[in-house]
C-alpha cells in the first residue's frame, strides 16, 4: 500500500513505486484530468495518467464521488485510489464525511 502526498507545484516521481499483485495506491496530488471527470487539467495529472498507462493499476473513481479537498478559490479535487486488478473486484472507494478538527 502506498499513500502519496505531493505538495502543489512539485513534480512527483512515481517510478519508485513497485506495482505487483495486491497493490493499493492512494494519491493526494490534486491531479485534475478529463479522464476522471474534470473539465480542466493540471500538470499533476500527467504523472498519474502515465502511471495508469504503464502499469496494470486500475483507477477507482466516479465523477459522482465527493471531493476530498476544497481550495479557498472554491476549486475542488479528489484523492485518487488506484488498485491492482487482482483485488479490483472486491474494492470500492468511499470518501467518509469530514471528521472535523480540534483546532
QUIFEN-V228524 format. One line per field, one symbol per residue. ss: DSSP state (~ for helix, > for strand, _ for the rest). burial: 1 if it has 9 or more other ideal C-beta (glycine too) atoms within 8 Angstrom, else 0. A space follows every 10 residues. Layout:
BEGIN
ss=???
burial=???
END
This chain:
BEGIN
ss=_>>>>_____ ___~~~____ ___>>>>>__ ___~~~____ ___~~~~~~~ ~~~~___>>> ________>> _____>>__> >>>_~~~~~~ __________ ___
burial=0001010000 0101001010 0011111111 1110010100 0001101111 1100001111 1000100010 0000001111 1111001100 1010000000 000
END
